[in-house]
Amino acid sequence: MKTRNVRKRRTGFSLVELMVVIAIIAALLAIALPAVQQMRQTARNTECKNKLKQIAVALQNHQSQFGCLPKDGVNGWGYAVNLLPQVEQSPLYQQINPSQTTLPGAVQPGLTDVSLSVYLCPSFTSDPTLGSGFGRLNYLANSALMNKKKMQFGDVLDGESTTIVAGETTSDRAWAQPGTASGGGVPNQGAFGSKHGSGANFVMCDGAVRWINNIVDTNTFQAMFTIASGDQVGSF
């Protein structure tokens, strides 16, 4: 009687095949991860621009309601406090009551330590609360517009489309405290800067949000913070 050689059916991968599959997966991940990270950063940058747009709209609404922009530093409070009703934080504004109270030196639990999303850049991953306990502010206003009483966008004679009203900062600032600055260099070398890369987002007086790169001419950048100097703003 003849015997038949019966081949056993192989199940599973050999070691070599498994290593090839792992290598392919690793290569695909190496290609995909930077793209995913770039997509996430792009989404954060877009969200950051939307927050600056919200601040610009809040400033315009404040001017429409009160006839002027909020003055930074009144009773010790920052401009961002006076915008609370315009960024859907009316209850917090009423509790703080900045027109009748002075900013205390110590944080007020449940008030000045509150983290407000509208004032936080999504790419800034540091603690939303400062070491002092105050809630963080990632957006500084133009001191030329916010450090004087009764200022309006109509006072911007150098051109609203080329004059900055607010921009990103990575410095430790609190929304309850004064929050203005002038140019002081180019983005990421002075008060203004971001975690998005080689530049920062800014919102102009006409409400347009612009990305300004670090390589912008210093004189051009400084001219964007003046409101009635008659200086010419170059390309940016």
DRENZA-494791 format. One record per atom (N, C-alpha, C): residue number from 1; x, y, z. Coordinates in pm, whole numbers. Atoms other than C-alpha are relative to their C-alpha. Layout:
% DRENZA-494791
+-----+--------+--------+--------+
: seq :      x :      y :      z :
+-----+--------+--------+--------+
: NUM :      X :      Y :      Z :
...
+-----+--------+--------+--------+
***
This chain:
% DRENZA-494791
+-----+--------+--------+--------+
: seq :      x :      y :      z :
+-----+--------+--------+--------+
:   1 :     84 :   -119 :      0 :
:   1 :      0 :      0 :      0 :
:   1 :     88 :    124 :      0 :
:   2 :    -83 :   -118 :     11 :
:   2 :    142 :    332 :   -104 :
:   2 :    -42 :    105 :    103 :
:   3 :     26 :   -109 :    -97 :
:   3 :    176 :    610 :    146 :
:   3 :      8 :    132 :    -73 :
:   4 :      0 :   -132 :     63 :
:   4 :     96 :    965 :     47 :
:   4 :     63 :    103 :     92 :
:   5 :    -58 :   -112 :    -75 :
:   5 :    297 :   1262 :    150 :
:   5 :   -101 :    114 :      6 :
:   6 :     99 :   -106 :    -19 :
:   6 :     49 :   1506 :    291 :
:   6 :     70 :    124 :     57 :
:   7 :    -60 :   -125 :    -48 :
:   7 :    175 :   1861 :    317 :
:   7 :    -94 :     70 :     98 :
:   8 :     79 :    -76 :    -97 :
:   8 :     58 :   2045 :    621 :
:   8 :    -14 :    144 :    -48 :
:   9 :     24 :   -140 :     38 :
:   9 :   -106 :   2380 :    542 :
:   9 :     60 :     93 :    104 :
:  10 :    -67 :    -94 :    -90 :
:  10 :     97 :   2659 :    689 :
:  10 :    -96 :    110 :     41 :
:  11 :     81 :   -110 :    -51 :
:  11 :    -86 :   2908 :    908 :
:  11 :     91 :    101 :     67 :
:  12 :    -80 :   -104 :    -63 :
:  12 :     47 :   3244 :   1022 :
:  12 :    114 :     46 :    -88 :
:  13 :   -112 :    -59 :     72 :
:  13 :    351 :   3446 :    915 :
:  13 :    131 :    -62 :     46 :
:  14 :   -135 :     36 :    -39 :
:  14 :    709 :   3348 :    909 :
:  14 :     64 :    122 :     67 :
:  15 :    -68 :   -110 :    -69 :
:  15 :    950 :   3562 :   1109 :
:  15 :     40 :    109 :    -99 :
:  16 :    -43 :    -97 :    101 :
:  16 :   1081 :   3725 :    792 :
:  16 :   -118 :     82 :    -49 :
:  17 :    119 :    -71 :     47 :
:  17 :    730 :   3810 :    670 :
:  17 :    -50 :     99 :    106 :
:  18 :     45 :    -87 :   -109 :
:  18 :    640 :   3954 :   1010 :
:  18 :     87 :    124 :      9 :
:  19 :    -91 :   -114 :     -7 :
:  19 :    948 :   4175 :   1009 :
:  19 :    -26 :     96 :   -116 :
:  20 :     29 :    -83 :    116 :
:  20 :    861 :   4300 :    659 :
:  20 :   -126 :     83 :     26 :
:  21 :    125 :    -71 :    -30 :
:  21 :    506 :   4389 :    770 :
:  21 :     24 :    112 :    100 :
:  22 :    -31 :   -100 :   -102 :
:  22 :    639 :   4573 :   1077 :
:  22 :     75 :    117 :    -61 :
:  23 :    -79 :   -105 :     65 :
:  23 :    887 :   4764 :    863 :
:  23 :    -90 :     89 :    -87 :
:  24 :     92 :    -77 :     84 :
:  24 :    610 :   4868 :    621 :
:  24 :    -88 :     92 :     85 :
:  25 :     84 :    -80 :    -90 :
:  25 :    385 :   4986 :    906 :
:  25 :     79 :    116 :     58 :
:  26 :    -84 :   -106 :    -56 :
:  26 :    672 :   5181 :   1060 :
:  26 :     26 :    109 :   -102 :
:  27 :    -24 :    -99 :    106 :
:  27 :    745 :   5349 :    726 :
:  27 :   -124 :     84 :    -25 :
:  28 :    125 :    -74 :     20 :
:  28 :    379 :   5443 :    681 :
:  28 :    -25 :     99 :    113 :
:  29 :     17 :    -90 :   -115 :
:  29 :    366 :   5588 :   1032 :
:  29 :     95 :    119 :     -9 :
:  30 :    -99 :   -108 :     12 :
:  30 :    683 :   5787 :    969 :
:  30 :    -44 :    104 :   -103 :
:  31 :     49 :    -92 :    102 :
:  31 :    518 :   5938 :    662 :
:  31 :   -125 :     73 :     49 :
:  32 :    130 :    -56 :    -38 :
:  32 :    175 :   5993 :    819 :
:  32 :      7 :     93 :    120 :
:  33 :     -1 :    -79 :   -123 :
:  33 :    267 :   6136 :   1161 :
:  33 :     30 :    147 :    -23 :
:  34 :    -21 :   -144 :     25 :
:  34 :    423 :   6462 :   1035 :
:  34 :   -119 :     67 :    -65 :
:  35 :    118 :    -58 :     66 :
:  35 :    119 :   6514 :    814 :
:  35 :   -112 :     23 :    100 :
:  36 :    103 :    -14 :   -104 :
:  36 :   -115 :   6455 :   1109 :
:  36 :     33 :    116 :     93 :
:  37 :    -42 :   -110 :    -87 :
:  37 :     87 :   6690 :   1327 :
:  37 :    -18 :    135 :    -69 :
:  38 :     17 :   -123 :     75 :
:  38 :     82 :   6953 :   1053 :
:  38 :   -147 :     38 :     -8 :
:  39 :    144 :    -25 :      5 :
:  39 :   -296 :   6918 :   1023 :
:  39 :    -49 :     54 :    134 :
:  40 :     40 :    -47 :   -133 :
:  40 :   -334 :   6961 :   1398 :
:  40 :     47 :    143 :     23 :
:  41 :    -54 :   -135 :    -17 :
:  41 :   -111 :   7268 :   1399 :
:  41 :    -77 :    100 :    -85 :
:  42 :     80 :    -87 :     86 :
:  42 :   -304 :   7415 :   1107 :
:  42 :   -135 :     29 :     63 :
:  43 :    129 :    -18 :    -67 :
:  43 :   -628 :   7359 :   1297 :
:  43 :     12 :     93 :    120 :
:  44 :    -21 :    -88 :   -115 :
:  44 :   -484 :   7525 :   1609 :
:  44 :     22 :    144 :    -46 :
:  45 :    -26 :   -134 :     52 :
:  45 :   -361 :   7819 :   1403 :
:  45 :   -129 :     67 :    -47 :
:  46 :    129 :    -51 :     44 :
:  46 :   -705 :   7860 :   1248 :
:  46 :    -85 :     41 :    120 :
:  47 :     76 :    -32 :   -121 :
:  47 :   -866 :   7850 :   1593 :
:  47 :     54 :    126 :     66 :
:  48 :    -63 :   -118 :    -57 :
:  48 :   -617 :   8110 :   1716 :
:  48 :    -45 :    126 :    -75 :
:  49 :     45 :   -113 :     81 :
:  49 :   -710 :   8341 :   1428 :
:  49 :   -145 :     34 :     31 :
:  50 :    140 :    -24 :    -32 :
:  50 :  -1077 :   8296 :   1512 :
:  50 :    -15 :     72 :    135 :
:  51 :      7 :    -66 :   -130 :
:  51 :  -1011 :   8404 :   1871 :
:  51 :     41 :    147 :    -11 :
:  52 :    -36 :   -139 :     24 :
:  52 :   -833 :   8718 :   1755 :
:  52 :   -114 :     74 :    -69 :
:  53 :    116 :    -61 :     67 :
:  53 :  -1130 :   8785 :   1529 :
:  53 :   -108 :     30 :    102 :
:  54 :     98 :    -24 :   -105 :
:  54 :  -1359 :   8747 :   1833 :
:  54 :     35 :    124 :     82 :
:  55 :    -44 :   -117 :    -77 :
:  55 :  -1151 :   9003 :   2022 :
:  55 :    -26 :    128 :    -79 :
:  56 :     23 :   -118 :     83 :
:  56 :  -1172 :   9246 :   1729 :
:  56 :   -148 :     35 :     -4 :
:  57 :    145 :    -24 :      1 :
:  57 :  -1551 :   9205 :   1710 :
:  57 :    -45 :     54 :    135 :
:  58 :     34 :    -48 :   -134 :
:  58 :  -1573 :   9251 :   2088 :
:  58 :     39 :    146 :     18 :
:  59 :    -43 :   -140 :     -8 :
:  59 :  -1377 :   9576 :   2060 :
:  59 :    -93 :     91 :    -79 :
:  60 :     93 :    -79 :     81 :
:  60 :  -1604 :   9700 :   1783 :
:  60 :   -135 :     15 :     71 :
:  61 :    126 :     -6 :    -73 :
:  61 :  -1912 :   9612 :   1990 :
:  61 :     11 :     92 :    122 :
:  62 :    -21 :    -89 :   -115 :
:  62 :  -1764 :   9789 :   2294 :
:  62 :     -6 :    146 :    -45 :
:  63 :      2 :   -137 :     51 :
:  63 :  -1709 :  10101 :   2085 :
:  63 :   -142 :     42 :    -37 :
:  64 :    138 :    -31 :     38 :
:  64 :  -2064 :  10083 :   1949 :
:  64 :    -86 :     28 :    123 :
:  65 :     81 :    -15 :   -121 :
:  65 :  -2206 :  10051 :   2300 :
:  65 :     39 :    121 :     84 :
:  66 :    -47 :   -104 :    -91 :
:  66 :  -1990 :  10300 :   2488 :
:  66 :     60 :    122 :    -71 :
:  67 :    -54 :   -112 :     74 :
:  67 :  -1862 :  10525 :   2211 :
:  67 :    151 :      7 :     -2 :
:  68 :   -147 :      0 :     -3 :
:  68 :  -1497 :  10431 :   2268 :
:  68 :     50 :   -142 :     26 :
:  69 :    -65 :    126 :    -32 :
:  69 :  -1253 :  10145 :   2307 :
:  69 :     30 :     -5 :    150 :
:  70 :    -31 :      8 :   -143 :
:  70 :  -1178 :  10013 :   2659 :
:  70 :    142 :     50 :     28 :
:  71 :   -133 :    -48 :    -39 :
:  71 :   -889 :  10185 :   2832 :
:  71 :     66 :   -102 :     92 :
:  72 :    -76 :     96 :    -79 :
:  72 :   -629 :   9947 :   2969 :
:  72 :     52 :     65 :    128 :
:  73 :    -59 :    -49 :   -124 :
:  73 :   -533 :   9991 :   3334 :
:  73 :    -91 :     80 :     91 :
:  74 :     92 :    -76 :    -85 :
:  74 :   -841 :  10172 :   3472 :
:  74 :    -29 :    -82 :    126 :
:  75 :     13 :     68 :   -129 :
:  75 :   -861 :  10082 :   3843 :
:  75 :     90 :   -124 :      9 :
:  76 :    -94 :    112 :     -3 :
:  76 :   -573 :   9845 :   3772 :
:  76 :    -37 :   -116 :    -90 :
:  77 :     46 :    112 :     81 :
:  77 :   -775 :   9619 :   3541 :
:  77 :     49 :     10 :   -144 :
:  78 :    -43 :      5 :    139 :
:  78 :   -670 :   9508 :   3195 :
:  78 :   -115 :     21 :    -97 :
:  79 :    102 :    -23 :    103 :
:  79 :   -852 :   9581 :   2870 :
:  79 :    -92 :   -121 :    -15 :
:  80 :     77 :    124 :     21 :
:  80 :   -965 :   9215 :   2853 :
:  80 :   -115 :    -12 :    100 :
:  81 :    108 :      4 :    -99 :
:  81 :  -1175 :   9260 :   3170 :
:  81 :   -121 :     75 :    -53 :
:  82 :    110 :    -82 :     50 :
:  82 :  -1381 :   9533 :   3006 :
:  82 :    -66 :    -59 :   -124 :
:  83 :     60 :     67 :    114 :
:  83 :  -1446 :   9305 :   2710 :
:  83 :    -81 :   -123 :     39 :
:  84 :     68 :    122 :    -44 :
:  84 :  -1597 :   9027 :   2922 :
:  84 :   -146 :     -7 :    -46 :
:  85 :    138 :     10 :     49 :
:  85 :  -1959 :   9117 :   2837 :
:  85 :     -8 :    -28 :   -149 :
:  86 :      2 :     18 :    145 :
:  86 :  -1870 :   9119 :   2467 :
:  86 :     52 :   -138 :    -43 :
:  87 :    -47 :    136 :     33 :
:  87 :  -1712 :   8769 :   2485 :
:  87 :    -80 :   -103 :     81 :
:  88 :     96 :     89 :    -65 :
:  88 :  -2014 :   8612 :   2661 :
:  88 :     43 :    -38 :    142 :
:  89 :    -39 :     22 :   -140 :
:  89 :  -1876 :   8648 :   3015 :
:  89 :    -59 :    110 :     89 :
:  90 :     65 :   -106 :    -78 :
:  90 :  -2126 :   8900 :   3154 :
:  90 :    -10 :    -31 :    149 :
:  91 :      8 :     28 :   -144 :
:  91 :  -2179 :   8719 :   3489 :
:  91 :    134 :     23 :     71 :
:  92 :   -132 :    -20 :    -59 :
:  92 :  -1803 :   8723 :   3554 :
:  92 :     30 :    149 :     10 :
:  93 :    -22 :   -145 :      0 :
:  93 :  -1786 :   9091 :   3460 :
:  93 :    -78 :     66 :    114 :
:  94 :     83 :    -58 :   -105 :
:  94 :  -2070 :   9175 :   3698 :
:  94 :     54 :    -31 :    139 :
:  95 :    -58 :     35 :   -130 :
:  95 :  -1903 :   8990 :   3984 :
:  95 :    127 :     80 :     28 :
:  96 :   -123 :    -78 :    -16 :
:  96 :  -1572 :   9167 :   3925 :
:  96 :    -31 :    148 :     19 :
:  97 :     44 :   -139 :     -8 :
:  97 :  -1743 :   9505 :   3872 :
:  97 :    120 :     95 :     -7 :
:  98 :   -126 :    -75 :      9 :
:  98 :  -1423 :   9674 :   3743 :
:  98 :    -14 :    151 :      9 :
:  99 :     16 :   -146 :     -5 :
:  99 :  -1569 :  10024 :   3725 :
:  99 :    -12 :     50 :    144 :
: 100 :     20 :    -40 :   -139 :
: 100 :  -1632 :  10024 :   4102 :
: 100 :    102 :    -60 :     96 :
: 101 :    -98 :     67 :    -87 :
: 101 :  -1350 :   9806 :   4236 :
: 101 :    140 :     15 :    -60 :
: 102 :   -140 :     -5 :     42 :
: 102 :   -972 :   9810 :   4219 :
: 102 :     57 :   -141 :     -1 :
: 103 :    -62 :    133 :     10 :
: 103 :   -771 :   9509 :   4108 :
: 103 :     82 :    -31 :    123 :
: 104 :    -81 :     37 :   -118 :
: 104 :   -641 :   9336 :   4424 :
: 104 :    135 :    -55 :    -43 :
: 105 :   -132 :     54 :     31 :
: 105 :   -277 :   9237 :   4439 :
: 105 :      1 :   -151 :     -4 :
: 106 :      8 :    147 :     -5 :
: 106 :   -370 :   8877 :   4520 :
: 106 :   -117 :    -47 :    -86 :
: 107 :    104 :     56 :     84 :
: 107 :   -580 :   8652 :   4299 :
: 107 :   -128 :    -20 :     79 :
: 108 :    131 :     23 :    -60 :
: 108 :   -952 :   8626 :   4371 :
: 108 :    -52 :   -135 :    -49 :
: 109 :     48 :    132 :     43 :
: 109 :  -1057 :   8258 :   4364 :
: 109 :   -140 :      6 :    -59 :
: 110 :    128 :      1 :     67 :
: 110 :  -1342 :   8197 :   4126 :
: 110 :    -25 :    121 :    -87 :
: 111 :     14 :   -121 :     82 :
: 111 :  -1289 :   8535 :   3960 :
: 111 :    123 :     17 :    -89 :
: 112 :   -117 :    -31 :     83 :
: 112 :   -944 :   8642 :   3842 :
: 112 :     89 :   -121 :    -28 :
: 113 :    -77 :    121 :     31 :
: 113 :   -810 :   8286 :   3842 :
: 113 :    -67 :    -86 :   -105 :
: 114 :     75 :     78 :     98 :
: 114 :  -1066 :   8167 :   3589 :
: 114 :     76 :     -6 :   -133 :
: 115 :    -62 :     18 :    131 :
: 115 :   -925 :   8025 :   3266 :
: 115 :   -104 :     25 :   -108 :
: 116 :     96 :    -37 :    104 :
: 116 :  -1101 :   8187 :   2970 :
: 116 :     53 :    -41 :   -137 :
: 117 :    -45 :     56 :    127 :
: 117 :  -1072 :   7999 :   2642 :
: 117 :     23 :    106 :   -107 :
: 118 :    -10 :   -102 :    104 :
: 118 :  -1125 :   8309 :   2428 :
: 118 :    132 :     76 :      7 :
: 119 :   -126 :    -72 :    -17 :
: 119 :   -803 :   8457 :   2568 :
: 119 :    122 :    -93 :     -4 :
: 120 :   -109 :     97 :      2 :
: 120 :   -592 :   8142 :   2522 :
: 120 :     23 :    -54 :   -141 :
: 121 :    -35 :     60 :    128 :
: 121 :   -410 :   8035 :   2207 :
: 121 :      9 :   -152 :     16 :
: 122 :     -3 :    146 :    -13 :
: 122 :   -464 :   7658 :   2150 :
: 122 :    137 :    -63 :    -19 :
: 123 :   -135 :     54 :     19 :
: 123 :   -100 :   7612 :   2047 :
: 123 :     90 :     27 :    119 :
: 124 :    -80 :    -32 :   -118 :
: 124 :     24 :   7755 :   2376 :
: 124 :    -36 :   -102 :    107 :
: 125 :     32 :    115 :    -84 :
: 125 :     46 :   7444 :   2593 :
: 125 :     39 :     19 :    147 :
: 126 :    -33 :    -24 :   -140 :
: 126 :    172 :   7602 :   2915 :
: 126 :   -127 :      9 :     83 :
: 127 :    113 :     -5 :    -92 :
: 127 :    -52 :   7612 :   3222 :
: 127 :    -86 :    123 :    -29 :
: 128 :     88 :   -114 :     24 :
: 128 :   -359 :   7832 :   3154 :
: 128 :    -11 :     94 :    120 :
: 129 :     -5 :    -85 :   -119 :
: 129 :   -308 :   7969 :   3505 :
: 129 :    145 :     35 :     28 :
: 130 :   -136 :    -44 :    -30 :
: 130 :      2 :   8175 :   3587 :
: 130 :     43 :    -48 :    138 :
: 131 :    -51 :     36 :   -131 :
: 131 :    225 :   8101 :   3883 :
: 131 :    -60 :     85 :    111 :
: 132 :     63 :    -90 :    -98 :
: 132 :     61 :   8397 :   4057 :
: 132 :   -143 :    -40 :     30 :
: 133 :    138 :     44 :    -19 :
: 133 :   -274 :   8223 :   4025 :
: 133 :    -99 :     64 :    -95 :
: 134 :     89 :    -69 :     93 :
: 134 :   -421 :   8463 :   3768 :
: 134 :    -17 :    -81 :   -129 :
: 135 :     25 :     64 :    128 :
: 135 :   -581 :   8332 :   3449 :
: 135 :     85 :     63 :   -109 :
: 136 :    -95 :    -45 :    102 :
: 136 :   -351 :   8358 :   3147 :
: 136 :    -68 :     77 :   -113 :
: 137 :     40 :    -76 :    119 :
: 137 :   -383 :   8602 :   2854 :
: 137 :    105 :    -19 :   -107 :
: 138 :    -93 :     20 :    112 :
: 138 :   -225 :   8515 :   2518 :
: 138 :    -11 :    106 :   -108 :
: 139 :     21 :   -102 :    103 :
: 139 :   -340 :   8826 :   2330 :
: 139 :     15 :    140 :     60 :
: 140 :    -26 :   -135 :    -46 :
: 140 :   -196 :   9172 :   2391 :
: 140 :    -59 :    101 :    -98 :
: 141 :     55 :   -107 :     83 :
: 141 :   -355 :   9493 :   2265 :
: 141 :    107 :    104 :    -29 :
: 142 :    -91 :   -108 :     39 :
: 142 :   -182 :   9783 :   2094 :
: 142 :    -11 :    114 :    101 :
: 143 :      0 :   -103 :   -104 :
: 143 :    -84 :  10032 :   2365 :
: 143 :    -38 :    137 :    -56 :
: 144 :     34 :   -129 :     59 :
: 144 :   -128 :  10325 :   2124 :
: 144 :   -150 :     23 :     -6 :
: 145 :    145 :     -9 :      7 :
: 145 :   -500 :  10247 :   2110 :
: 145 :    -66 :    -16 :    136 :
: 146 :     67 :     39 :   -124 :
: 146 :   -573 :  10113 :   2458 :
: 146 :     51 :     71 :    125 :
: 147 :    -55 :    -65 :   -119 :
: 147 :   -365 :  10331 :   2691 :
: 147 :    -50 :    143 :     19 :
: 148 :     56 :   -134 :    -12 :
: 148 :   -565 :  10649 :   2637 :
: 148 :   -152 :     -8 :     11 :
: 149 :    146 :     -3 :    -16 :
: 149 :   -922 :  10742 :   2728 :
: 149 :    -67 :     45 :   -129 :
: 150 :     88 :    -44 :    109 :
: 150 :  -1200 :  10779 :   2473 :
: 150 :     59 :    -20 :   -139 :
: 151 :    -55 :     29 :    132 :
: 151 :  -1002 :  10627 :   2185 :
: 151 :   -102 :    -77 :    -83 :
: 152 :     88 :     67 :     94 :
: 152 :  -1192 :  10508 :   1878 :
: 152 :     81 :    -49 :   -120 :
: 153 :    -67 :     44 :    122 :
: 153 :  -1102 :  10320 :   1562 :
: 153 :     12 :    116 :    -99 :
: 154 :     -8 :   -117 :     87 :
: 154 :  -1172 :  10650 :   1387 :
: 154 :    122 :     85 :     25 :
: 155 :   -122 :    -74 :    -30 :
: 155 :   -860 :  10789 :   1557 :
: 155 :    121 :    -57 :    -73 :
: 156 :   -110 :     63 :     74 :
: 156 :   -647 :  10554 :   1347 :
: 156 :      9 :     66 :   -137 :
: 157 :    -14 :    -76 :    124 :
: 157 :   -534 :  10790 :   1074 :
: 157 :    103 :    -61 :    -96 :
: 158 :   -102 :     64 :     84 :
: 158 :   -251 :  10571 :    945 :
: 158 :    -55 :   -114 :    -85 :
: 159 :     61 :    108 :     79 :
: 159 :   -497 :  10322 :    795 :
: 159 :    -37 :   -119 :     88 :
: 160 :     45 :    109 :    -86 :
: 160 :   -707 :  10065 :    979 :
: 160 :     47 :   -136 :    -49 :
: 161 :    -41 :    130 :     55 :
: 161 :   -602 :   9784 :    744 :
: 161 :    148 :    -28 :     23 :
: 162 :   -143 :     19 :    -22 :
: 162 :   -234 :   9839 :    827 :
: 162 :     41 :     35 :    144 :
: 163 :    -29 :    -31 :   -140 :
: 163 :   -262 :   9916 :   1200 :
: 163 :    -49 :   -115 :     88 :
: 164 :     31 :    112 :    -88 :
: 164 :   -252 :   9637 :   1458 :
: 164 :    -82 :     46 :    119 :
: 165 :     76 :    -28 :   -121 :
: 165 :   -512 :   9631 :   1733 :
: 165 :     34 :   -101 :    110 :
: 166 :    -38 :    102 :   -100 :
: 166 :   -405 :   9304 :   1905 :
: 166 :     79 :   -111 :    -69 :
: 167 :    -80 :    110 :     55 :
: 167 :   -166 :   9013 :   1860 :
: 167 :     38 :   -100 :    107 :
: 168 :    -37 :    109 :    -91 :
: 168 :    -32 :   8695 :   2014 :
: 168 :    122 :     33 :     86 :
: 169 :   -119 :     -6 :    -85 :
: 169 :    212 :   8675 :   2303 :
: 169 :     20 :   -134 :     68 :
: 170 :    -32 :    121 :    -78 :
: 170 :    390 :   8388 :   2476 :
: 170 :     53 :     39 :    138 :
: 171 :    -47 :    -45 :   -130 :
: 171 :    489 :   8600 :   2775 :
: 171 :   -108 :    -28 :    106 :
: 172 :     94 :     26 :   -109 :
: 172 :    326 :   8548 :   3115 :
: 172 :    -83 :    125 :     28 :
: 173 :     93 :   -111 :    -20 :
: 173 :     30 :   8786 :   3113 :
: 173 :   -132 :    -53 :     52 :
: 174 :    130 :     37 :    -56 :
: 174 :   -301 :   8777 :   3298 :
: 174 :   -109 :     86 :    -62 :
: 175 :    106 :    -78 :     61 :
: 175 :   -631 :   8882 :   3145 :
: 175 :    -57 :    105 :     96 :
: 176 :     51 :    -96 :    -97 :
: 176 :   -726 :   9061 :   3467 :
: 176 :     91 :    122 :     13 :
: 177 :    -98 :   -107 :    -17 :
: 177 :   -413 :   9276 :   3461 :
: 177 :     23 :     74 :   -132 :
: 178 :    -28 :    -73 :    123 :
: 178 :   -300 :   9542 :   3211 :
: 178 :     69 :    -87 :   -104 :
: 179 :    -50 :     89 :    105 :
: 179 :   -225 :   9378 :   2877 :
: 179 :     20 :     67 :   -134 :
: 180 :    -31 :    -67 :    127 :
: 180 :    -90 :   9613 :   2614 :
: 180 :    150 :      2 :    -22 :
: 181 :   -142 :    -12 :     34 :
: 181 :    242 :   9654 :   2434 :
: 181 :     12 :     70 :   -134 :
: 182 :    -31 :    -53 :    132 :
: 182 :    404 :   9826 :   2139 :
: 182 :     84 :   -104 :    -73 :
: 183 :    -72 :    100 :     80 :
: 183 :    606 :   9653 :   1867 :
: 183 :    121 :    -59 :     69 :
: 184 :   -119 :     47 :    -71 :
: 184 :    945 :   9630 :   2036 :
: 184 :     79 :   -107 :    -70 :
: 185 :    -74 :    102 :     75 :
: 185 :   1120 :   9435 :   1761 :
: 185 :    -93 :    -66 :   -100 :
: 186 :     86 :     75 :     91 :
: 186 :    973 :   9174 :   1527 :
: 186 :    -64 :   -114 :     78 :
: 187 :     64 :    111 :    -71 :
: 187 :    745 :   8880 :   1618 :
: 187 :    101 :   -102 :     53 :
: 188 :    -82 :     98 :    -71 :
: 188 :    905 :   8635 :   1864 :
: 188 :    133 :     57 :     49 :
: 189 :   -121 :    -63 :    -54 :
: 189 :   1175 :   8886 :   1960 :
: 189 :    -35 :    109 :    102 :
: 190 :     45 :   -101 :    -96 :
: 190 :    968 :   9124 :   2174 :
: 190 :   -120 :    -49 :     77 :
: 191 :    118 :     37 :    -77 :
: 191 :    638 :   9128 :   2356 :
: 191 :    -92 :    -94 :    -77 :
: 192 :     90 :     80 :     82 :
: 192 :    455 :   8966 :   2065 :
: 192 :     72 :   -122 :    -58 :
: 193 :    -58 :    122 :     53 :
: 193 :    513 :   8610 :   1948 :
: 193 :    -97 :   -115 :     14 :
: 194 :     92 :    114 :     -3 :
: 194 :    357 :   8267 :   1906 :
: 194 :     75 :   -132 :      5 :
: 195 :    -51 :    136 :      5 :
: 195 :    405 :   7892 :   1920 :
: 195 :    -30 :    -65 :   -135 :
: 196 :     38 :     55 :    130 :
: 196 :    293 :   7851 :   1559 :
: 196 :    118 :    -17 :    -95 :
: 197 :   -113 :      7 :     91 :
: 197 :    635 :   7893 :   1403 :
: 197 :     69 :    135 :    -11 :
: 198 :    -82 :   -119 :     20 :
: 198 :    832 :   8178 :   1253 :
: 198 :    -84 :    125 :    -23 :
: 199 :     83 :   -117 :     10 :
: 199 :    585 :   8455 :   1319 :
: 199 :   -112 :     -5 :    101 :
: 200 :    114 :     -2 :    -92 :
: 200 :    255 :   8531 :   1492 :
: 200 :   -121 :     56 :    -72 :
: 201 :    125 :    -53 :     54 :
: 201 :   -108 :   8615 :   1423 :
: 201 :    -32 :    135 :     64 :
: 202 :     41 :   -132 :    -46 :
: 202 :   -232 :   8973 :   1453 :
: 202 :   -133 :     34 :    -63 :
: 203 :    123 :    -49 :     57 :
: 203 :   -569 :   9135 :   1403 :
: 203 :     12 :    150 :    -18 :
: 204 :    -12 :   -141 :     33 :
: 204 :   -583 :   9472 :   1234 :
: 204 :   -126 :     75 :     44 :
: 205 :    112 :    -82 :    -45 :
: 205 :   -816 :   9760 :   1317 :
: 205 :   -125 :    -17 :    -86 :
: 206 :    116 :     23 :     85 :
: 206 :  -1039 :   9670 :   1024 :
: 206 :    -60 :   -138 :     20 :
: 207 :     52 :    132 :    -31 :
: 207 :  -1095 :   9322 :   1170 :
: 207 :     66 :   -114 :    -74 :
: 208 :    -69 :    105 :     74 :
: 208 :   -871 :   9131 :    929 :
: 208 :    113 :    -59 :     84 :
: 209 :   -106 :     69 :    -73 :
: 209 :   -642 :   8870 :   1087 :
: 209 :    113 :    -30 :    -96 :
: 210 :   -115 :     16 :     88 :
: 210 :   -293 :   8864 :    940 :
: 210 :    110 :    -78 :     70 :
: 211 :   -121 :     67 :    -48 :
: 211 :      8 :   8636 :    981 :
: 211 :    119 :     88 :    -36 :
: 212 :   -118 :    -83 :     23 :
: 212 :    327 :   8841 :   1021 :
: 212 :    124 :    -81 :     36 :
: 213 :   -119 :     84 :    -16 :
: 213 :    655 :   8655 :    974 :
: 213 :    112 :     75 :     72 :
: 214 :   -114 :    -58 :    -71 :
: 214 :    971 :   8711 :   1178 :
: 214 :     91 :     82 :    -91 :
: 215 :    -93 :    -68 :     91 :
: 215 :   1151 :   8834 :    867 :
: 215 :    -54 :    136 :    -44 :
: 216 :     55 :   -130 :     36 :
: 216 :    928 :   9143 :    842 :
: 216 :    101 :    110 :     36 :
: 217 :    -88 :   -113 :    -28 :
: 217 :   1123 :   9468 :    826 :
: 217 :    -38 :     65 :    133 :
: 218 :     26 :    -56 :   -133 :
: 218 :   1158 :   9617 :   1176 :
: 218 :    -77 :    131 :     -7 :
: 219 :     69 :   -128 :     13 :
: 219 :   1050 :   9964 :   1066 :
: 219 :   -145 :    -19 :    -44 :
: 220 :    136 :     30 :     45 :
: 220 :    747 :   9819 :    891 :
: 220 :    -84 :    -49 :    117 :
: 221 :     74 :     56 :   -115 :
: 221 :    648 :   9625 :   1202 :
: 221 :    -33 :    110 :    101 :
: 222 :     24 :   -109 :    -94 :
: 222 :    688 :   9931 :   1424 :
: 222 :   -107 :     96 :    -51 :
: 223 :     98 :    -91 :     58 :
: 223 :    480 :  10141 :   1184 :
: 223 :   -142 :    -51 :     16 :
: 224 :    133 :     58 :    -16 :
: 224 :    190 :   9900 :   1230 :
: 224 :    -58 :     22 :    139 :
: 225 :     49 :    -29 :   -136 :
: 225 :    163 :  10006 :   1596 :
: 225 :    -28 :    148 :     21 :
: 226 :     32 :   -142 :    -11 :
: 226 :    135 :  10379 :   1533 :
: 226 :   -137 :     24 :    -60 :
: 227 :    136 :    -23 :     47 :
: 227 :   -207 :  10528 :   1475 :
: 227 :    -15 :    131 :    -78 :
: 228 :     13 :   -129 :     69 :
: 228 :   -147 :  10884 :   1350 :
: 228 :    134 :     65 :    -22 :
: 229 :   -135 :    -53 :     20 :
: 229 :    221 :  10922 :   1269 :
: 229 :     29 :     34 :   -144 :
: 230 :    -22 :    -27 :    141 :
: 230 :    185 :  10944 :    894 :
: 230 :    107 :    -86 :    -63 :
: 231 :   -104 :     86 :     57 :
: 231 :    440 :  10666 :    845 :
: 231 :    -60 :    -99 :    -97 :
: 232 :     43 :     90 :    103 :
: 232 :    419 :  10432 :    551 :
: 232 :     33 :   -144 :     39 :
: 233 :    -20 :    140 :    -31 :
: 233 :    374 :  10060 :    609 :
: 233 :     38 :    -74 :   -128 :
: 234 :    -44 :     77 :    116 :
: 234 :    572 :   9843 :    369 :
: 234 :    -72 :   -133 :     -9 :
: 235 :     63 :    131 :     18 :
: 235 :    483 :   9494 :    254 :
: 235 :     31 :    -88 :    120 :
: 236 :    -18 :     94 :   -114 :
: 236 :    435 :   9228 :    522 :
: 236 :    -88 :   -123 :    -21 :
+-----+--------+--------+--------+
***
